[in-house]
Amino acid sequence: MTNWPVLDLGQQPDVPLARWRLDLFGAIDRLQVLDWAAFQALPQKRAVSDIHCVTTWSRYDNAWDGVLVPDLLAVAGVKNTARYVVLHSYDGYSTNLPMEDFTAPGALLAHSWQNQPLTAEHGGPLRLVVPHLYFWKSAKWLHRIEFRDDDRAGFWERNGYHKRGDPWAEQRYADD
C-alpha cells in the first residue's frame, strides 16, 4: 500500500498555513497560540510507526516528521493536575486521550509523511500521530489541544467507540 484509505466526517477543511493556528489551553499556565512559524521553530524530529485502523487495515513503517509531544509540552506549561487532553480539529472533530497515551514514546504532531507535507485528505497541515492506538485517536487538521483535569469523550467515543482504542486489545467499541 503506497497510501492509506481516507476516512473523515465528510469534509476536508482547507487550512492555509498563513491562517493556521494551534491553541493550547485549559490546565496550563497560560493560553498558548502557535502560528506555523512558531510551530516550525520547535524541535523537529522524525518518527517511524505503524497505522492501525479500527476498520481492520494497517500500514507499516510510516515515516513522520513533526514535533514530539514532550517538546510541545515544554512550551505549554502544563499543570500537574492535567490528566487528559481533548484534541479539536478544524472540521469540528474531537477525540480524547489520557496524558499517558498523549505523551507515549513516538507520539508526535506530524506535518509530513514519507518526506512530503501531509495532504489535506490525510489531515494536513497538522495531525497527531499516536502509534500505539487506533488511528481515530490521531486527530487530523489539528487546531486546539485542551488540557483537562477530567476526561471528556470525543466524537467517536460519544458514538459507541471505545474510550481508549488499543489495537492489541482490539478495543474498537465501548463494550469491548
C-alpha positions as CSV (number, residue, x, y, z in Angstrom):
1,M,0.0,0.0,0.0
2,T,1.6,3.3,-1.1
3,N,-1.1,5.4,0.6
4,W,-3.8,4.7,3.1
5,P,-7.7,4.9,3.0
6,V,-9.2,8.3,3.7
7,L,-11.8,8.3,6.5
8,D,-13.3,11.6,7.7
9,L,-16.6,13.2,8.8
10,G,-17.5,14.2,5.2
11,Q,-15.4,17.3,4.8
12,Q,-11.8,18.1,4.5
13,P,-11.1,21.6,5.6
14,D,-8.6,23.7,3.6
15,V,-6.4,25.5,6.2
16,P,-3.8,27.7,4.5
17,L,-0.6,27.9,6.5
18,A,-0.9,31.7,6.8
19,R,-4.2,31.2,8.8
20,W,-3.3,28.0,10.7
21,R,-3.1,28.3,14.5
22,L,-2.6,25.7,17.2
23,D,-4.2,26.8,20.5
24,L,-3.1,25.2,23.8
25,F,-5.5,25.9,26.6
26,G,-7.1,24.5,29.7
27,A,-5.0,23.2,32.6
28,I,-1.8,25.1,31.6
29,D,-0.1,28.2,33.0
30,R,-1.4,30.4,30.2
31,L,-3.1,30.2,26.8
32,Q,-0.6,29.5,24.1
33,V,-1.2,30.2,20.4
34,L,1.3,28.9,17.9
35,D,1.3,30.0,14.3
36,W,3.0,27.9,11.6
37,A,6.4,29.7,12.0
38,A,6.3,29.2,15.8
39,F,5.4,25.6,15.4
40,Q,8.2,25.0,12.9
41,A,10.6,26.7,15.3
42,L,10.1,23.9,17.8
43,P,12.5,20.9,17.7
44,Q,11.7,18.9,14.6
45,K,12.0,15.1,14.7
46,R,11.3,12.0,12.6
47,A,9.5,9.0,13.9
48,V,8.6,5.8,12.1
49,S,5.5,3.9,13.2
50,D,2.6,1.8,12.0
51,I,-1.0,2.8,11.5
52,H,-3.8,0.6,12.7
53,C,-7.4,1.5,11.7
54,V,-10.4,0.4,13.6
55,T,-11.8,-0.9,10.2
56,T,-9.1,-3.6,10.4
57,W,-6.4,-2.4,8.0
58,S,-2.8,-1.5,8.9
59,R,0.0,0.3,7.2
60,Y,3.5,-0.3,8.4
61,D,6.7,1.7,8.6
62,N,5.3,5.2,8.1
63,A,7.9,8.0,8.4
64,W,6.5,11.1,10.1
65,D,8.2,14.5,10.6
66,G,7.0,16.9,13.2
67,V,7.2,17.8,16.9
68,L,7.3,15.1,19.5
69,V,4.7,15.7,22.2
70,P,7.2,16.2,25.0
71,D,8.8,19.0,23.0
72,L,5.4,20.7,22.6
73,L,4.7,20.2,26.4
74,A,7.9,22.0,27.2
75,V,6.4,25.3,25.9
76,A,2.9,24.6,27.1
77,G,3.4,24.9,30.9
78,V,1.0,22.1,31.6
79,K,-0.2,21.9,35.2
80,N,0.4,18.7,37.1
81,T,-3.4,18.3,37.6
82,A,-3.9,17.7,33.8
83,R,-4.7,14.1,33.3
84,Y,-6.3,14.2,29.9
85,V,-6.3,16.0,26.6
86,V,-9.1,16.7,24.2
87,L,-7.9,17.3,20.6
88,H,-10.0,19.6,18.5
89,S,-9.8,19.7,14.7
90,Y,-10.7,22.4,12.1
91,D,-13.6,20.2,10.9
92,G,-15.3,20.1,14.4
93,Y,-14.0,16.6,15.2
94,S,-12.6,15.9,18.6
95,T,-11.0,12.9,20.4
96,N,-9.8,12.4,24.0
97,L,-6.7,10.8,25.4
98,P,-5.2,10.2,28.8
99,M,-1.9,12.1,29.2
100,E,-0.1,8.8,29.4
101,D,-1.2,8.0,25.8
102,F,-0.7,11.5,24.6
103,T,2.9,11.6,25.9
104,A,3.8,8.0,25.0
105,P,7.0,7.3,23.1
106,G,6.7,8.1,19.4
107,A,3.6,10.3,19.7
108,L,4.1,13.5,17.7
109,L,2.3,16.3,15.9
110,A,3.1,15.4,12.3
111,H,3.3,17.8,9.3
112,S,4.9,15.4,6.9
113,W,4.6,11.8,5.9
114,Q,7.1,9.9,3.8
115,N,9.2,13.1,3.2
116,Q,6.2,15.1,1.9
117,P,3.9,17.6,3.5
118,L,0.7,16.0,4.8
119,T,-2.1,16.3,2.2
120,A,-5.4,17.8,3.3
121,E,-7.1,14.4,2.8
122,H,-4.7,12.9,5.4
123,G,-5.0,15.8,7.9
124,G,-2.6,18.4,6.7
125,P,-1.3,20.7,7.6
126,L,-1.0,19.0,11.0
127,R,-2.3,15.9,12.6
128,L,-1.5,14.0,15.8
129,V,0.1,10.5,15.5
130,V,-0.3,8.2,18.5
131,P,1.2,5.0,17.1
132,H,0.1,2.6,19.8
133,L,-3.6,3.4,19.5
134,Y,-6.2,3.0,16.7
135,F,-5.8,5.8,14.2
136,W,-9.1,7.6,15.1
137,K,-7.2,8.8,18.2
138,S,-4.7,10.6,15.9
139,A,-6.8,13.7,15.1
140,K,-6.4,15.3,11.7
141,W,-6.4,19.0,10.9
142,L,-5.3,19.7,14.5
143,H,-6.4,23.1,15.7
144,R,-6.7,23.1,19.5
145,I,-5.3,21.0,22.4
146,E,-7.3,21.2,25.6
147,F,-5.6,20.0,28.7
148,R,-8.1,18.8,31.3
149,D,-8.2,17.5,34.9
150,D,-11.1,15.3,34.0
151,D,-12.0,13.2,30.9
152,R,-14.5,14.3,28.2
153,A,-15.4,12.0,25.4
154,G,-14.7,13.0,21.8
155,F,-16.8,12.4,18.7
156,W,-16.4,8.7,18.2
157,E,-16.2,8.0,21.9
158,R,-19.7,9.6,22.3
159,N,-20.9,7.5,19.4
160,G,-20.0,4.0,20.7
161,Y,-16.3,3.6,20.1
162,H,-14.0,2.5,22.9
163,K,-12.7,5.3,25.1
164,R,-9.0,4.2,24.7
165,G,-8.7,2.3,21.4
166,D,-5.8,-0.1,21.9
167,P,-5.5,-2.3,18.7
168,W,-3.6,-5.1,20.5
169,A,-6.6,-5.5,22.9
170,E,-9.0,-4.9,20.0
171,Q,-10.7,-2.1,21.8
172,R,-12.9,-1.0,19.0
173,Y,-16.3,-0.4,20.6
174,A,-17.4,0.7,24.1
175,D,-18.4,-2.8,25.1
176,D,-15.1,-4.4,24.1
